[in-house]
């Protein structure tokens, strides 16, 4: 990355808190499901059901927490979500049957979604002239932290005992506590006054922004391609060596760490964001067209094709993320950053919930044709993005006059 350490103290605090948080998250992302299936001995199907329920519950909490962060101060709300995550994650050690597991994972997943929305006003306030660039930096930091957490989880999986898994869970909870404690070093952000006469839940009434949320949600399914579809395809349909699964993950992670900030530099307006979405859709189409070619060829050819597909896919991921950072921040009014970013997160939340099942059904169960369908889905979403951005820009330019009319009517 061009700059390893942010320029300002508040940015360093946010980056440090984010790094500690993602080290803990990396442990859970790598071995959380294994903890419940291998250590707690819950059936895999029930674990999947519980995680799906938690994903649905979390959708509504992001919008609510974002609104609270706007109205009552983002630092306090964000710290509260981290503390709740720490407590509910620690409660995993007590979840020895299905319903306690569901309650704990719903609370933890909901707090995670709430925290993502509550953090957005902090990023906007302390992110400088272009908070989107700082958000890109945080994503690079996230990938470093998750990678380190995954290494620690690898030791846990190798040991495989209940004690080792419980230590991982407690370590995850401690990371969340430390991340919250670091925020005491961050100056509080004063709540932003809500405009007189405007709707309270303006983000839910902003149809162009909701359309962009849907477009980004479709594109966000791409995050599961590298973690779900490609590993299953590699194992079940190709002769590539199994260790290449780690190689594909490492390739994507290194590219994001090295290039995410750079990728966001040229995405400096909503219009540029729409074009970046379009480029991402094309990249995903090319990548999804390459993956099925790895079936039925020698191991070296399959490995080469899969690594090449991952490189192309990650280029699309860089553009997709940069576009999402740009349009979500720029098209959100300053007085409702948390609420708008909470709404924007609904798309990614739905992708998280339905993406794995959709990709397994199309890419794994159906096979080669499914890969082409998924690639086409990404391409169509990318093509739709510039039109959605232009609609949102027209609405945004009209918003001040509409607000002035509402204030005048209220005063009268």
C-alpha positions in Angstrom: 0.0 0.0 0.0 1.3 3.5 -0.7 0.7 4.6 2.9 1.0 2.0 5.6 -0.1 4.4 8.4 -2.9 7.0 8.1 -2.0 10.7 8.4 -4.2 11.7 11.3 -4.6 10.4 14.9 -8.3 9.6 14.6 -7.7 7.6 11.4 -4.9 5.7 13.2 -7.3 4.9 16.1 -10.0 3.7 13.7 -7.5 1.6 11.7 -6.0 0.1 14.9 -9.5 -0.8 16.2 -10.4 -2.3 12.8 -7.2 -4.4 12.7 -7.8 -5.9 16.1 -11.4 -6.5 15.3 -10.6 -8.3 12.1 -8.0 -10.5 13.6 -10.7 -11.8 15.9 -13.2 -12.1 13.0 -10.6 -14.0 10.9 -10.5 -16.7 13.5 -14.3 -17.1 13.5 -14.6 -16.9 9.7 -12.1 -19.7 9.3 -13.2 -22.1 12.1 -16.5 -20.8 13.5 -18.6 -23.4 11.7 -16.2 -26.1 12.6 -16.5 -25.1 16.2 -20.2 -25.7 16.2 -20.1 -28.9 14.1 -16.9 -30.6 15.3 -16.6 -29.3 18.9 -20.2 -28.7 20.0 -21.4 -31.5 17.7 -24.4 -29.7 16.2 -25.6 -31.2 12.9 -24.2 -29.2 9.9 -27.7 -28.7 8.5 -28.9 -27.1 11.8 -25.8 -24.9 11.9 -26.6 -23.7 8.4 -30.2 -23.0 9.4 -29.1 -21.0 12.4 -26.7 -18.9 10.4 -29.4 -18.2 7.9 -31.8 -17.1 10.6 -29.1 -14.9 12.0 -28.5 -13.3 8.6 -32.1 -12.4 8.2 -32.4 -11.0 11.8 -29.3 -8.8 11.1 -30.8 -7.1 8.1 -33.1 -4.8 10.0 -30.6 -3.9 12.8 -28.1 -2.2 10.5 -30.6 0.5 9.5 -31.7 1.1 13.0 -28.2 1.3 14.4 -27.1 3.6 11.7 -30.0 5.9 12.5 -29.1 5.9 16.2 -25.5 6.7 15.3 -26.6 9.7 13.3 -29.0 11.0 16.1 -27.0 10.2 19.3 -23.4 10.0 18.3 -21.6 7.4 16.3 -18.7 6.6 18.7 -20.9 5.5 21.6 -23.3 3.5 19.4 -20.3 1.8 17.6 -18.7 0.9 20.9 -21.9 -0.5 22.2 -22.2 -2.8 19.2 -18.6 -4.1 19.8 -19.3 -4.8 23.5 -22.5 -6.7 22.5 -20.5 -8.7 20.0 -17.9 -9.5 22.6 -20.5 -10.7 25.1 -22.5 -12.7 22.6 -19.5 -14.3 21.0 -18.2 -15.4 24.5 -21.7 -16.9 25.0 -20.8 -19.4 22.2 -19.0 -21.5 24.7 -22.4 -22.0 26.5 -24.3 -22.8 23.3 -24.5 -26.6 23.6 -27.8 -27.1 21.8 -29.6 -25.7 18.8 -31.7 -22.9 20.3 -29.0 -21.4 22.6 -26.8 -21.5 19.5 -29.5 -19.6 17.4 -29.9 -17.0 20.1 -26.2 -16.4 20.5 -25.4 -16.3 16.8 -28.4 -14.0 16.1 -27.3 -11.5 18.7 -23.7 -11.6 17.5 -24.5 -11.3 13.8 -27.0 -8.5 14.5 -24.4 -6.6 16.5 -21.9 -7.0 13.6 -24.4 -5.6 11.1 -25.3 -2.8 13.5 -21.6 -2.0 14.1 -20.9 -1.7 10.3 -23.6 0.9 10.0 -22.7 2.8 13.2 -19.1 3.1 12.1 -19.9 4.8 8.8 -20.4 8.3 10.3 -17.0 8.0 12.0 -15.4 7.1 8.7 -17.1 10.1 7.0 -16.2 12.5 9.8 -12.5 11.4 10.2 -11.9 10.2 6.6 -10.7 13.6 5.3 -11.7 15.1 2.0 -12.3 11.6 0.5 -13.6 9.2 3.2 -14.1 6.7 0.4 -10.3 6.4 0.1 -10.0 5.9 3.9 -12.7 3.2 3.7 -10.6 1.5 1.0 -7.6 1.6 3.3 -9.6 0.0 6.0 -10.6 -2.8 3.7 -6.9 -3.5 3.0 -6.3 -3.5 6.8 -9.3 -5.9 7.1 -7.7 -8.4 4.8 -4.4 -8.3 6.7 -6.2 -8.9 10.0 -8.4 -11.6 8.7 -5.4 -13.4 7.3 -3.6 -13.3 10.6 -6.8 -14.6 12.4 -7.0 -17.4 9.8 -3.5 -18.5 10.7 -4.4 -18.7 14.4 -7.6 -20.6 13.5 -5.5 -23.0 11.5 -3.7 -24.1 14.7 -7.0 -24.5 16.4 -8.3 -26.8 13.6 -5.1 -28.8 13.7 -5.4 -29.4 17.4 -9.1 -30.0 17.1 -9.9 -30.3 20.8 -12.9 -28.6 22.6 -10.5 -26.6 24.7 -8.7 -25.2 21.6 -11.9 -24.2 20.0 -13.1 -22.6 23.2 -9.9 -20.6 23.5 -10.5 -19.4 19.9 -14.0 -18.2 20.8 -12.7 -16.4 23.9 -9.9 -14.9 21.9 -12.4 -13.6 19.4 -14.4 -12.0 22.2 -11.3 -10.4 23.7 -10.4 -8.9 20.3 -13.8 -7.2 20.2 -13.3 -5.8 23.7 -9.9 -4.4 22.8 -11.3 -2.9 19.6 -14.0 -1.2 21.7 -11.5 0.0 24.2 -9.3 1.6 21.5 -12.2 3.8 20.6 -11.9 5.7 23.9 -8.9 7.3 22.2 -11.2 8.7 19.4 -12.7 12.1 19.9 -16.5 11.8 20.0 -18.5 12.9 16.9 -21.4 15.2 17.7 -24.8 14.1 16.4 -25.9 15.7 13.1 -29.1 17.6 13.4 -32.0 16.2 11.3 -33.4 18.7 8.8 -36.7 20.3 9.7 -39.6 18.9 7.7 -37.7 15.9 6.2 -38.9 12.3 6.6 -37.4 10.5 9.5 -36.5 7.3 7.6 -35.4 9.1 4.4 -33.1 6.3 3.2 -36.0 3.9 3.0 -37.9 6.4 0.8 -35.0 7.1 -1.5 -35.8 4.8 -4.5 -32.7 5.5 -6.5 -30.5 4.7 -3.5 -32.6 1.5 -2.9 -32.0 0.5 -6.5 -28.3 1.0 -6.1 -28.5 -1.1 -2.9 -30.1 -3.9 -4.9 -27.5 -3.6 -7.7 -24.7 -3.7 -5.2 -26.4 -6.7 -3.4 -26.4 -8.7 -6.6 -22.7 -7.8 -7.2 -21.9 -8.7 -3.6 -22.7 -12.4 -4.3 -19.2 -12.3 -6.0 -17.6 -12.4 -2.5 -18.9 -16.0 -2.1 -17.4 -17.1 -5.5 -13.9 -17.3 -4.0 -14.9 -18.8 -0.7 -17.7 -21.2 -1.8 -18.0 -21.8 -5.5 -14.4 -22.1 -6.6 -13.3 -24.3 -3.7 -16.2 -26.7 -4.3 -15.6 -26.7 -8.1 -11.9 -27.3 -7.6 -12.4 -30.3 -5.4 -15.3 -31.8 -7.2 -14.8 -31.1 -10.9 -11.1 -30.6 -11.6 -7.7 -32.3 -11.3 -6.1 -29.3 -9.6 -4.2 -30.0 -6.3 -6.3 -29.5 -3.2 -3.8 -27.1 -1.7 -4.6 -24.7 -4.5 -7.7 -23.7 -2.5 -5.3 -21.9 -0.1 -3.4 -20.5 -3.1 -6.6 -18.9 -4.5 -7.5 -17.4 -1.2 -3.9 -16.0 -0.7 -3.9 -14.6 -4.3 -7.1 -12.7 -3.7 -6.0 -11.4 -0.3 -2.6 -10.2 -1.4 -4.2 -8.3 -4.4 -6.7 -6.6 -2.1 -4.1 -5.5 0.4 -1.8 -4.2 -2.3 -4.3 -2.7 -4.7 -7.5 -1.6 -3.0 -6.4 1.9 -2.2 -4.9 2.4 -5.7 -8.1 1.0 -7.3 -10.2 3.6 -5.5 -8.1 6.6 -6.6 -9.7 6.9 -10.0 -13.2 6.2 -8.6 -13.7 9.8 -7.5 -17.3 10.5 -8.3 -20.6 8.7 -8.5 -20.3 8.6 -12.3 -16.9 7.0 -12.0 -18.4 4.6 -9.5 -21.1 3.5 -12.0 -18.4 2.9 -14.6 -16.4 0.9 -12.1 -19.4 -1.3 -11.4 -19.7 -1.9 -15.1 -16.0 -2.9 -15.4 -16.4 -5.2 -12.4 -19.4 -6.9 -14.0 -17.4 -7.6 -17.2 -14.4 -8.9 -15.1 -16.8 -11.3 -13.2 -18.3 -12.5 -16.5 -14.8 -13.3 -17.8 -13.7 -14.9 -14.6 -16.9 -17.1 -14.4 -16.4 -18.1 -18.0 -12.8 -19.3 -17.2 -13.5 -21.4 -14.2 -15.6 -24.2 -15.9 -12.8 -24.6 -18.5 -10.6 -26.0 -15.6 -12.7 -29.2 -15.7 -11.5 -32.1 -17.8 -8.0 -30.8 -18.3 -4.6 -31.8 -16.8 -3.8 -30.7 -13.3 -1.3 -28.0 -14.4 -3.7 -26.6 -16.9 -6.6 -26.5 -14.3 -4.4 -24.8 -11.8 -3.3 -22.2 -14.3 -6.9 -21.5 -15.4 -8.1 -21.2 -11.8 -5.4 -18.9 -10.7 -5.9 -16.7 -13.8 -9.7 -16.7 -13.1 -9.0 -15.6 -9.5 -6.8 -12.8 -10.6 -9.4 -11.5 -13.0 -12.1 -12.0 -10.4 -10.2 -10.0 -7.8 -9.7 -7.1 -10.2 -13.5 -7.1 -10.5 -13.7 -7.2 -6.7 -11.4 -4.2 -6.4 -13.6 -2.2 -8.8 -16.8 -3.4 -7.2 -15.6 -2.4 -3.7 -14.3 1.0 -4.8 -17.6 1.7 -6.6 -19.6 0.7 -3.5 -17.5 3.0 -1.3 -18.0 5.9 -3.6 -21.7 5.8 -4.4 -22.8 4.8 -0.9 -20.9 7.7 0.8 -21.3 10.4 -1.8 -25.0 9.9 -2.4 -25.9 9.7 1.3 -26.8 13.0 2.9 -24.4 14.0 5.7 -27.1 14.2 8.3 -28.1 10.5 7.7 -24.8 8.8 6.9 -25.4 5.9 9.3 -29.0 5.3 8.2 -28.1 5.4 4.5 -25.1 3.1 4.9 -27.2 0.8 7.0 -29.7 0.6 4.1 -26.8 0.1 1.6 -25.6 -2.8 3.7 -28.9 -4.6 3.2 -27.8 -5.7 -0.3 -24.6 -7.3 1.0 -26.6 -8.9 3.9 -29.0 -10.5 1.5 -26.0 -11.6 -0.7 -24.5 -13.2 2.4 -27.7 -15.0 3.2 -28.6 -16.3 -0.3 -25.3 -16.3 -2.1 -23.9 -19.6 -1.0 -27.0 -21.6 -1.7 -27.5 -19.8 -5.1 -23.9 -20.5 -6.2 -24.0 -24.1 -5.0 -27.2 -24.7 -7.0 -26.0 -23.0 -10.2 -22.2 -23.5 -10.3 -21.8 -26.9 -8.4 -25.1 -28.7 -8.9 -25.9 -27.5 -12.4 -22.2 -27.3 -13.5 -20.8 -25.5 -16.4 -23.9 -23.7 -17.6 -24.4 -22.4 -14.1 -21.1 -20.6 -14.2 -22.1 -18.7 -17.3 -25.4 -17.8 -15.8 -23.8 -16.4 -12.7 -21.3 -14.4 -14.9 -24.1 -13.0 -16.9 -26.0 -12.0 -13.7 -23.0 -10.0 -12.6 -22.5 -8.4 -16.0 -26.2 -7.3 -16.2 -26.0 -5.8 -12.7 -22.8 -3.9 -13.7 -24.5 -2.6 -16.8 -27.5 -1.4 -14.8 -25.3 0.5 -12.3 -24.6 3.7 -14.4 -28.3 4.2 -15.0 -29.1 3.8 -11.3 -26.3 6.3 -10.4 -27.6 8.9 -12.9 -31.1 8.6 -11.4 -29.7 9.0 -7.9 -27.7 12.0 -8.9 -30.8 13.7 -10.4 -32.7 13.0 -7.2 -29.8 14.3 -5.1 -29.6 17.6 -7.1 -33.3 18.1 -6.5 -33.2 17.3 -2.8 -32.2 20.7 -1.5 -35.1 22.5 -3.3 -37.5 19.9 -2.0 -36.2 20.3 1.5 -36.5 24.0 1.3 -40.1 23.7 0.2 -40.8 21.4 3.1 -39.2 23.8 5.6 -41.2 26.7 4.2 -44.4 24.8 4.5 -43.7 23.8 8.1 -42.9 27.4 9.0 -46.1 28.6 7.4 
